[in-house]
């Protein structure tokens, strides 16, 4: 029975079909761009049925035990172009249902991710690599670009200066957006002579809000949040309300102090 219009982005890498070494099939978190660069196939599909199923062949050694078989209609072939004839066809696909693969519902793909999937990501595969990570990491360099643009939003977790520094776990742990994955891609900057995040307006806005949110949560008094209008930059609704309450509370306290004088 067909599940109508359930669109998924289904990433299938060579590793999906089994028989690879365990270290090659590890599961660090990858930026969508790097996931695509690492892949052999990438499709947008409409999933009709899906079930746990063994591979059509059984390798002697299986490092990953669970595979899923999908009956899909191919909506668009992202890569390789040689398989574009599959568009509109109903086919069977086997893949892993875990973090080793990149599976996303199309409804969760941002506009900039879609732009990356259909054009930008593949342009930079040969020039730029984004390291996959497991857990939260920190950088120790001075982020001069962030210091200049957002002095109150700097953080040891993210940077605009250290290549394409990727740290998605820190975003999850701090309950903020993963700006790099959602609204940017890694490209070669000829002026700086290295790979840097694409500093588009949406990414810079996300970077600022994320940094201010973490800074405010860590130390509300030290953060660059001084006016009620500053609270809108926080990426957490609860923090926004807390921010407004604190600013109003501080204003009332300051007013009382002045009246006493």
Secondary structure, DSSP 8 states (H G I E B T S, - for coil): ---TT-EEEEEE-GGGGS---GGGG---B--HHHHHHH-SEEEEEEEEEEEE---SS--S--S---EEEEEEEEEEEEE-GGGGGGTT-EEEEEEE-STTS-EEEGGG--HHHHHIIIIIHHHTTTT-----BSS-----S--HHHHHH-TTS--SS--SSSTT---HHHHHHTT---HHHHH--EEEETTTTEEEE---HHHHHHHHHHHHHHHHHH-TTTSS--SGGGGGG-S-HHHHHHHHHHHHHHHHHHHHHHHH-
